[in-house]
Amino acid sequence: MSTSAKVFSSSGLASARINIPSEPCVMVIFGASGDLTKRLLIPAIYNLACDNLLSDNFAVLGTATRQMDGAQFREKLSGETDGIKSYHTRPEFDQGVWDSLVERIDFQSGSFDDVEHFKRLKQTVTELDKKYQAGGNILLYFATAPRFFGTICENLSKAGFKDTPGWVRLIVEKPFGTDLASARALNTEIRQYWEEEQIYRVDHYLGKETVQNLLSFRFSNGMFEPLWNNHHIDNIQFNVCESVDVQGRGGYYDSSGVLRDMMQNHMFQMLAYLCMEPPSSFAPDAIRNEKAKLLQSVRVYTEEEVKRNVVRGQYGPAVNDDGDVIKPGYRQEDNVAPDSSTETFAAAKLQIDNWRWEGVPIYLRSGKALWKRGTEIIVEFKRPPQAMFEGTGIDALESNRLVFHIQPDQGIELRFQAKIPGPRLNLQTVDMRFDYGDAFKASRYTGYEVMIYSCTHADSTLFSRGDLVEAAWQVAQPLLDYWQSTPEPNFPNYARGSWGPKAASQLLARDGRRWFEVVTPEVLEKSPLFKGAAPLLLNTVIMALRSTIAEAGDTIITQGEVGSEMYVICHGEVDVLDDQGTIVRTLKDGDCFGEIGLLIAVPRTATIKARTSCDLFVLERTSFSRILRDHPHFAAMVTTIAKDRYDVSLSSHHLSA
C-alpha cells in the first residue's frame, strides 16, 4: 500500500494573474563588496531578470570601502570561480540574460563617513537614472553592519538623496539591534531621516515560498481555519536544525548566539504568520497589524519562568576512538572565547495569551552542529478518545500532524491514521504530501528575490515594522538578561551530530510530550540496514518510527526479557554485554539492535547499555513485522544481518510469524 500521496499538477499561469515587472529604479547597495551581494543579492536580481520580473529600467550601483571601479566590480561578479556562475540557483546559466544585466551594474569606492563620497554617489545615481529612465526612483540597500546605519542615513540626507522626483526606499539587513534597547535606539536613529513607510526591515526567511504559503494555506482553505484554535490543536513545534557549526564565523557568533541569530527574528516571524488572527484583507498593514498583535500577546517571562521554560546548549568537540579531537567544540573554534557562555542551541516553551491559543504550548528549538539540516513547523492535533477502540487490540492512537517543510525541501505534509488492509482492525500512520518541486515548475530562489521585487512595488507585507521588531525583542529580552546574569556551568552540554542537550527533551517530557523528529530518507539511509532501500520502504519505516533518548549508563535492553521493539542509533554509542557483563561489541551511529529478538520472539540474549548519550529511533514489533511481510528485500537483508552478526539462521516461518 502506498503511504504517500503527491500532487501531480496544479493550475498555473493560465489561471493566475501574470506578474508584472519590478518598478524602475536605481538600486544602491552599501557594503557591495561583501559576501551577501555576490552570493545572494546579485543572484536574486539575476533570477528576477530570468523570470522577466526585473524592469528594463533597473540599474545597480554598488559601493564599499574596497578600492575598485565599475569594470573591476563587474569582472568580479562575472568570475568563473567566485561569481554568478558559482552562486546562481537555476538549473542552467543563461549567459544572454547575465550579459544584459551586468551592463547595468556599476561601482563606486568610498567611506561611509565621507559626505563627499555620498555627494559623488548622488551624482552617479542621477546619471544612471537619466541613462536608464528610472523615474527618479531609488532603492537603498544596507548590506552592512547595523552600526553603520546611522552614519549612512545622515550622509544620505546631507548629500540630497531625499530630494528626488521619484520614491526613495531603504532595505535594512538583520540583525536589527542586539537587544530591546539597541533596537529602539536604531529605530529612533533611522527615523530621524526616513518615514516608517520608507523603511523595509528585511528577513530573508520570509522570502521562502513555504513561509509565504503559511498565509495562503490558512486563509484560502476552509477546511483548516475552523480547526486553528485551542479546541483542536494540542501543541505547535518550530524546529530549525543546522548540521553545520559556526563555519569560521566565531567572532560574529560569539557576540550573537542562536537566540539573536535565529529565534528572535526568523522563528518569531514564522510564529506570527502561523498563529495570528485573520486580517481584514491581504493589504500589507492589515497583515502586519495582526502580526504585531500576536507578538504582543506572547507572554513575557519573569526570571523564574525563564528558568522553567527555556533551555540553552553549546556543542562540544567530536573525538575518534582514540580520544583525539577530530572536530572542535564551540569553545575551540577560531575567535571564540575559551570560556564562552554563548549558546549554540536553545529550546523554549512559549505561551500566547489570547482567546485562540490559551493553553496551547508553543515549542521552539534551534541549534548548530545538530543531526541534520532542516526547518519544519509541526502542528499537532489533539488525539481522539481511546475508549471507542477498546477490545480492538489498538492500545494507542497517534496524533494527527500537519508538517510545514520550510527547508531544504519545501512542502506540506499531513499525517493521519489509516486501516491496514486485512481482516483485523490495525492502524498505520500514513501521509499526504505536497512538494513544491512536484507541483510547480519553478527555479529555486535565494529568498531575496521577493524582497527586492516587493520593495519596488511598495509592498511591505513581508517586511518588519518598527513595532514588530520591538515586540519580538520584548519576548527575547528576559532570556538574554537571565543568561547574561547566570552563566551556564555545564557547557558544553551536547555532542556534535546529536539532537541537542537532554534538558530540551525534558522540557517537553514534563508536559507529557516529546519533540517530533522529522526523519528524511537521507537520514535513514545512513543506517546500513536501509542503505539503498526503495523509497516506499523508507517512507513506510519513517511513518512508523518514534524517537527516544538514553543517557550514558542507561540500560536500553535487558538480557532475558522478551523484546517488543528494535532500535536505530541516530547518534551515540551502545555496548553489547554478555551474561558476564563483558563488552562483546560496541555499536555506533547508524547501527541497529534488537531486531533479532523481534524476529524470533525469544528472550533477549544480551544486555545493551548506552556508552554515551544516545539519540535513538524506535520501531515497534507490529510495525516491524508488517514491514517484513510487505518488503521481501528488507526481510532478506535482516536475515543476512542475523547470520553475520549473531550466527542466527532464520527461516520463512520466523519472518511470517
C-alpha positions in Angstrom: 0.0 0.0 0.0 1.4 3.4 -0.9 1.8 5.6 2.1 2.5 8.8 0.2 0.1 10.9 -2.0 1.6 13.5 -4.3 0.2 16.4 -6.3 0.9 15.8 -10.0 -0.4 19.1 -11.4 -1.6 22.5 -10.4 -3.2 25.4 -12.0 -0.5 27.7 -13.3 -0.1 31.0 -15.2 -3.1 30.1 -17.4 -5.4 30.8 -14.4 -3.3 33.2 -12.4 -2.7 36.9 -12.7 0.5 37.4 -14.7 3.2 39.0 -12.6 4.3 42.5 -13.7 8.0 43.5 -13.6 9.6 45.4 -10.8 9.2 49.2 -10.7 12.0 51.1 -12.4 14.7 52.3 -10.0 18.4 52.6 -9.3 19.4 50.2 -6.5 22.3 51.4 -4.4 24.0 48.6 -2.4 26.1 49.7 0.6 28.7 47.1 1.5 28.5 45.7 -2.0 32.0 44.1 -1.8 30.8 41.6 0.8 29.5 38.0 0.5 25.8 39.0 0.8 26.0 40.8 -2.5 27.8 38.2 -4.6 26.1 35.1 -3.0 22.5 36.3 -2.6 21.6 39.8 -3.9 23.1 39.6 -7.4 21.8 36.0 -7.9 18.4 37.2 -6.8 18.4 40.1 -9.2 19.6 37.7 -12.0 16.7 35.3 -11.1 14.2 38.2 -11.5 15.7 39.0 -14.8 15.5 35.4 -16.0 11.8 35.3 -15.0 11.0 38.6 -16.7 10.3 40.2 -13.4 13.0 42.8 -13.5 12.3 46.1 -15.2 14.4 47.1 -18.1 14.7 50.4 -16.4 16.6 48.9 -13.4 20.3 49.6 -12.6 22.6 48.7 -9.7 25.2 50.8 -8.1 27.5 49.1 -5.6 29.6 51.0 -3.0 32.1 50.0 -0.4 35.4 51.0 1.1 37.3 48.4 -1.1 39.1 50.2 -3.9 37.9 49.2 -7.4 36.0 50.7 -10.3 32.8 49.5 -12.1 34.7 47.4 -14.6 36.6 45.5 -11.9 33.3 45.0 -9.9 31.5 43.6 -13.0 34.5 41.3 -13.6 34.4 40.1 -10.0 30.7 39.3 -10.2 31.2 37.5 -13.5 34.1 35.4 -12.3 34.0 31.7 -13.1 35.0 30.5 -9.6 33.6 33.2 -7.3 30.9 34.9 -9.3 27.4 34.5 -10.6 28.2 31.1 -12.2 29.1 29.7 -8.7 26.1 31.2 -6.9 23.2 31.2 -9.3 20.4 28.9 -8.3 18.9 28.0 -11.7 19.2 24.6 -13.5 21.1 26.2 -16.3 23.0 29.5 -16.5 21.6 32.0 -19.1 24.6 33.9 -20.4 22.5 36.2 -22.5 20.4 37.4 -19.5 23.6 37.9 -17.5 25.3 39.9 -20.2 22.3 42.2 -20.4 22.1 42.6 -16.7 25.8 43.1 -15.9 25.9 46.1 -18.2 23.6 47.9 -15.8 25.8 47.3 -12.8 28.4 49.9 -11.6 30.5 50.5 -8.6 32.0 53.5 -6.6 34.5 53.2 -3.8 34.3 55.4 -0.7 34.0 55.6 3.1 30.6 55.6 4.8 31.7 58.6 7.0 32.8 60.7 4.0 30.0 63.1 3.0 31.8 63.9 -0.3 31.6 60.3 -1.3 27.8 60.4 -0.8 27.6 63.5 -3.0 29.5 61.7 -5.7 27.2 58.8 -5.3 24.2 61.1 -5.7 25.7 62.4 -9.0 26.2 58.9 -10.2 22.7 57.9 -9.3 21.4 60.9 -11.2 23.4 59.9 -14.3 22.2 56.2 -14.1 18.6 57.4 -13.6 18.8 59.5 -16.7 20.5 56.7 -18.7 18.1 54.0 -17.8 15.0 56.2 -17.3 14.3 55.0 -13.8 11.9 57.8 -13.0 13.9 59.2 -10.1 13.2 56.1 -8.0 16.0 55.0 -5.6 16.2 51.7 -3.7 18.9 51.9 -0.9 20.1 48.5 0.4 22.1 48.5 3.6 24.1 45.3 3.4 26.3 46.5 6.2 26.6 46.0 10.0 23.9 48.0 11.9 26.5 50.2 13.5 26.9 52.0 10.1 23.1 52.6 9.6 23.0 56.0 11.3 26.1 57.3 9.6 24.8 56.2 6.2 21.4 57.8 6.8 22.9 61.1 7.9 25.2 61.4 4.9 22.4 60.3 2.5 20.4 63.2 3.9 23.3 65.7 3.6 24.0 64.6 0.0 20.4 65.2 -1.1 19.1 61.7 -1.6 15.8 62.7 -0.2 15.3 65.2 -3.0 14.3 63.1 -5.9 11.3 63.3 -8.3 10.5 59.6 -7.6 10.3 57.5 -4.5 13.2 56.6 -2.1 13.0 53.3 0.0 15.6 51.6 2.1 16.1 47.9 2.9 18.0 47.3 6.1 19.5 43.9 6.9 19.2 42.0 10.2 20.2 41.9 12.9 18.1 44.9 13.8 19.6 45.6 17.2 21.2 43.2 19.6 18.6 43.7 22.4 15.4 45.7 23.1 17.3 48.9 24.0 19.5 48.8 20.9 16.6 48.0 18.6 14.7 51.0 19.9 17.8 53.2 19.5 18.3 52.0 16.0 14.6 52.7 15.1 15.0 56.2 16.5 18.2 56.8 14.6 16.8 55.8 11.2 13.5 57.6 11.7 15.4 60.8 12.1 15.8 60.8 8.4 13.1 58.5 6.9 9.5 57.8 7.4 8.3 54.4 8.6 6.7 53.8 5.2 10.1 54.1 3.6 11.9 51.6 5.9 11.9 47.9 4.9 13.5 45.7 7.6 14.4 42.5 5.8 14.2 38.9 7.0 15.2 36.7 4.1 13.4 33.7 5.7 10.1 35.4 4.8 11.2 35.2 1.2 10.9 31.4 1.3 7.9 30.1 -0.6 6.7 27.8 2.3 6.8 30.7 4.8 4.8 32.9 2.5 2.5 30.0 1.9 1.5 29.9 5.6 -0.9 32.7 5.0 -2.3 31.3 1.8 -2.7 27.8 3.4 -4.5 29.1 6.4 -6.9 31.6 4.8 -7.6 30.1 1.4 -8.5 26.6 2.6 -11.8 26.5 4.5 -11.1 23.0 5.9 -8.3 24.1 8.3 -9.1 27.6 9.7 -12.0 26.2 11.8 -9.6 23.8 13.5 -6.9 26.5 14.1 -7.5 27.0 17.8 -7.1 25.5 21.3 -10.1 23.3 20.9 -8.4 21.2 18.3 -4.6 21.8 18.5 -2.6 20.3 21.2 0.8 22.0 20.6 2.9 23.6 17.9 6.6 22.9 17.4 9.1 25.0 15.4 12.4 23.3 14.6 15.3 24.9 12.9 18.2 22.4 12.8 21.6 23.2 11.3 24.1 20.4 10.8 26.9 22.9 10.2 28.9 24.5 13.0 29.8 28.3 13.1 31.9 27.7 10.0 34.7 30.2 10.8 32.3 32.9 11.9 33.2 32.5 15.6 33.9 36.2 16.0 30.4 37.2 14.9 28.6 34.3 16.5 30.2 34.7 19.9 28.6 38.1 20.2 25.3 36.8 18.9 24.2 33.2 19.8 21.2 31.3 18.5 18.6 33.4 20.2 19.7 36.6 18.4 20.8 34.8 15.2 17.7 32.7 14.7 14.9 32.8 17.2 14.2 36.5 17.8 13.8 37.1 14.1 13.2 34.1 11.8 11.3 31.9 14.2 9.2 34.7 15.8 8.2 35.8 12.3 7.1 32.3 11.4 5.2 32.1 14.7 3.4 35.3 13.9 2.3 34.1 10.5 1.1 30.7 11.8 -0.8 32.0 14.8 -2.0 35.5 14.0 -5.7 36.3 13.7 -7.3 36.6 10.2 -6.5 40.0 8.8 -9.3 42.2 7.3 -7.5 41.9 4.0 -4.2 41.0 2.4 -3.1 44.6 2.4 0.4 45.0 3.9 -0.6 46.9 7.0 -3.6 44.7 7.7 -1.3 41.7 7.9 1.4 43.5 9.8 -1.2 44.8 12.3 -2.2 41.2 13.2 1.4 40.0 13.4 2.1 42.8 15.9 -0.9 41.9 18.0 0.2 38.2 18.0 3.8 39.0 19.1 2.4 41.4 21.7 0.3 38.5 23.1 3.3 36.2 23.6 3.9 36.0 27.4 6.9 38.0 28.6 8.6 35.8 31.1 9.8 36.5 34.6 13.3 35.2 35.7 11.7 32.2 37.3 9.6 31.5 34.1 12.8 31.7 32.0 14.5 29.1 34.3 11.5 26.8 34.0 10.6 27.2 30.3 13.9 27.8 28.4 16.9 25.6 27.7 20.3 26.6 26.3 23.1 24.5 25.0 26.6 24.5 23.4 28.2 21.8 21.3 31.3 20.0 22.4 34.2 18.6 20.3 34.0 15.3 18.3 36.6 12.7 19.1 37.6 9.4 17.4 38.0 6.0 19.1 41.4 7.0 20.4 40.1 10.1 22.1 41.7 12.5 19.6 39.7 15.6 18.7 38.6 15.5 15.0 36.3 18.5 15.1 36.5 21.3 17.7 33.8 22.2 20.2 32.4 25.7 20.1 34.9 27.0 22.7 37.8 25.7 20.5 36.5 27.5 17.3 38.6 30.4 16.0 37.8 33.8 17.5 35.7 32.2 20.3 36.5 32.8 24.0 37.7 29.6 25.6 35.2 30.1 28.4 32.4 31.4 26.2 28.8 31.1 27.5 27.3 31.9 24.1 24.5 29.4 23.3 24.7 27.5 20.1 21.3 25.8 20.9 18.1 27.0 22.5 14.7 25.5 23.2 11.8 27.3 24.6 8.2 26.8 25.6 6.1 29.9 24.9 2.5 30.8 25.7 0.3 33.1 23.7 -2.2 34.8 26.0 -5.3 35.3 23.8 -8.6 33.5 23.3 -7.4 31.4 20.3 -4.3 30.0 21.8 -4.8 30.0 25.6 -3.3 26.8 27.0 -1.6 25.6 23.8 2.2 25.4 24.3 4.4 26.7 21.5 7.8 24.9 21.4 10.8 26.5 19.6 14.1 24.7 19.1 17.2 25.7 17.1 20.8 24.9 17.1 24.1 24.4 15.3 26.1 21.1 14.8 22.9 19.1 15.1 22.0 15.7 13.4 20.6 17.2 10.2 19.7 20.3 8.3 16.0 21.0 8.3 13.4 23.6 9.2 9.9 22.4 10.0 6.7 23.6 11.7 4.7 20.8 13.3 1.1 21.4 14.2 0.0 18.5 16.4 -3.7 18.0 16.8 -5.4 16.6 19.9 -5.9 12.8 20.0 -9.4 11.3 19.6 -10.9 9.3 22.5 -9.2 6.0 23.0 -12.2 4.4 24.7 -14.1 3.5 21.4 -11.2 1.3 20.4 -11.3 -0.9 23.5 -11.2 -4.6 22.5 -9.8 -4.0 19.1 -6.1 -4.6 20.1 -5.3 -0.9 19.4 -3.9 0.4 22.6 -2.6 3.8 21.5 -3.7 6.4 18.9 -1.2 8.7 17.2 -1.9 12.4 16.9 -2.6 13.8 13.5 0.2 16.2 12.5 0.4 18.9 9.9 4.0 19.5 8.9 5.3 22.5 7.0 8.7 21.7 5.5 10.5 25.0 5.1 14.0 23.9 4.0 15.8 22.3 2.4 12.8 20.7 0.9 9.7 22.9 0.6 6.3 21.3 1.0 3.3 20.5 3.3 2.6 17.1 4.8 -0.5 15.8 6.6 0.0 12.6 8.7 -3.1 10.7 9.8 -4.2 7.1 10.7 -5.4 4.6 8.1 -6.5 1.0 8.4 -4.0 -1.6 7.2 -5.5 -4.0 4.6 -6.6 -7.3 6.2 -9.4 -8.9 8.2 -8.4 -7.2 11.5 -8.6 -3.6 12.6 -5.0 -2.4 12.6 -3.9 1.2 12.1 -0.8 2.7 10.4 0.3 6.3 10.1 0.2 7.4 6.5 0.8 10.8 4.9 -0.4 13.0 2.1 2.3 15.4 0.9 2.6 18.3 -1.4 6.0 19.2 -2.7 6.7 22.4 -4.5 9.1 20.6 -6.9 6.4 18.2 -7.9 3.5 20.7 -8.3 5.2 23.7 -9.7 7.9 24.2 -12.3 10.0 26.9 -10.8 13.6 27.6 -10.2 14.9 27.7 -6.6 15.1 31.2 -5.3 17.6 32.7 -2.8 14.7 34.3 -0.8 15.8 37.8 -1.6 14.0 38.0 -5.0 10.6 38.6 -3.4 12.1 41.2 -1.0 13.7 43.3 -3.8 10.6 42.9 -6.0 8.1 43.7 -3.3 10.0 46.8 -2.1 10.0 48.3 -5.6 6.2 47.9 -5.6 5.9 49.4 -2.0 4.6 46.1 -0.8 5.7 45.8 2.8 3.9 42.6 3.7 7.0 40.5 4.2 9.0 43.2 6.0 9.1 44.0 9.7 7.6 47.3 11.0 9.3 49.0 13.9 6.6 47.9 16.5 7.0 44.3 15.2 10.8 44.3 15.9 10.3 45.8 19.4 7.6 43.3 20.2 9.9 40.4 19.3 12.7 41.8 21.4 10.4 42.3 24.4 9.9 38.5 24.4 13.6 37.7 23.9 14.9 40.3 26.4 14.2 38.4 29.6 16.1 35.4 28.2 19.1 37.5 27.4 19.1 39.1 30.8 18.9 35.9 32.7 21.6 34.2 30.6 23.9 37.2 31.0 23.5 37.2 34.8 23.6 33.4 35.2 26.5 31.8 33.2 25.8 28.1 32.3 28.3 25.9 34.3 27.7 22.8 32.2 28.8 23.9 28.8 29.4 22.1 26.5 26.3 20.0 27.1 25.5 18.3 23.8 27.5 16.4 21.2 28.0 17.3 17.6 25.5 15.4 15.4 23.0 14.9 18.2 19.5 16.2 18.8 20.8 18.7 21.4 21.0 18.7 25.2 19.0 16.3 27.3 17.3 19.2 29.1 15.5 20.1 25.8 13.8 16.7 25.8 13.0 17.0 29.5 11.3 20.4 28.8 8.6 18.6 26.8 8.6 15.4 28.9 7.4 17.4 31.9 4.3 18.2 29.8 3.9 14.6 28.7 5.0 15.4 25.2 8.1 14.9 23.0 9.8 16.6 20.2 8.6 15.3 16.8 11.7 14.5 14.9 11.1 14.8 11.1 13.2 11.9 9.6 14.2 12.2 6.0 15.1 9.3 3.7 18.7 10.7 3.6 18.9 10.4 7.4 17.5 6.9 7.4 19.9 5.7 4.7 22.8 6.5 6.9 22.0 3.2 8.5 23.4 0.2 6.6 20.1 -1.6 7.2 18.3 0.9 5.0 21.1 1.9 2.6 19.8 1.9 -1.0 16.3 0.9 0.1 13.3 1.6 -2.1 11.5 4.9 -1.5 8.3 3.1 -0.5 10.1 1.1 2.2 11.9 4.2 3.5 8.6 6.1 3.7 6.9 3.2 5.5 9.7 3.0 8.1 9.7 6.8 8.6 6.0 6.7 9.3 6.4 4.0 11.9 9.4 5.4 13.8 9.3 7.2 17.1 12.2 8.9 18.9 13.7 8.4 22.3 16.9 9.3 24.2 19.2 7.4 26.5 21.8 8.8 28.8 25.3 7.3 29.3 24.9 4.2 31.6 21.2 3.7 30.9 20.2 0.1 30.2 18.2 0.0 27.0 17.7 -3.8 26.6 18.0 -6.3 29.5 19.1 -9.8 28.9 16.3 -12.3 29.4 13.4 -10.0 28.6 11.2 -10.6 25.6 11.5 -7.6 23.4 8.8 -5.6 21.7 10.9 -3.1 19.8 14.1 -2.6 17.8 16.4 0.5 17.7 18.3 2.5 15.2 21.1 4.7 16.6 20.8 8.2 15.2 23.7 9.4 17.3 25.8 7.9 20.1 27.3 4.6 21.2 26.0 1.5 23.0 27.8 -1.5 24.4 26.5 -5.1 24.0 27.2 -7.1 27.2 27.2 -10.9 27.6 25.8 -12.7 30.6 29.1 -12.0 32.5 28.8 -8.2 31.9 31.7 -8.3 29.4 31.5 -5.9 26.5 31.4 -8.0 23.3 30.6 -5.3 20.8 30.1 -1.5 20.6 27.5 -0.2 18.2 27.6 3.4 16.8 25.7 5.8 14.6 23.5 4.0 12.0 23.7 0.6 13.7 20.6 -1.3 14.6 19.9 -3.6 17.6 17.0 -5.6 19.0 15.7 -6.7 15.6 16.6 -10.4 16.1 14.6 -10.6 19.3 11.6 -9.3 17.5 12.0 -11.8 14.7 12.1 -15.0 16.8 10.2 -13.8 19.9 12.7 -15.2 22.4 14.3 -13.6 25.5 17.0 -11.1 24.7 20.4 -12.8 24.5 22.4 -9.7 25.6 22.1 -6.6 27.7 22.7 -3.3 25.9 23.7 -0.1 27.7 24.4 3.4 26.5 28.1 4.1 26.4 27.4 7.7 25.6 24.3 9.9 25.4 22.2 8.3 22.6 19.5 9.6 20.3 17.5 6.6 19.1 14.7 5.7 16.7 12.4 3.0 17.8 10.4 0.6 15.7 7.6 -1.4 17.4 7.1 -5.1 16.8 3.8 -4.8 15.0 5.2 -2.3 12.5 8.4 -4.2 12.1 6.6 -7.5 11.3 4.3 -5.8 8.8 7.2 -4.2 7.0 9.0 -7.5 6.8 5.9 -9.1 5.2 5.4 -6.3 2.7 9.0 -5.9 1.7 10.8 -9.1 0.9 14.1 -7.4 0.1 14.2 -5.9 3.6 13.4 -9.3 5.1 16.4 -10.8 3.2 18.7 -8.1 4.5 17.6 -8.7 8.1 18.2 -12.4 7.8 21.7 -11.7 6.4 22.5 -9.4 9.3 21.2 -12.1 11.8 23.6 -14.7 10.2 26.6 -12.4 10.0 26.3 -10.7 13.4 24.7 -13.3 15.6 25.1 -16.6 13.7 21.4 -17.0 13.8 19.7 -18.7 10.8 16.1 -17.5 10.2 13.5 -19.3 8.1 10.5 -18.0 6.3 8.5 -19.2 9.3 10.2 -16.7 11.5 9.5 -13.9 9.1 5.9 -14.7 8.7 5.2 -15.3 12.4 
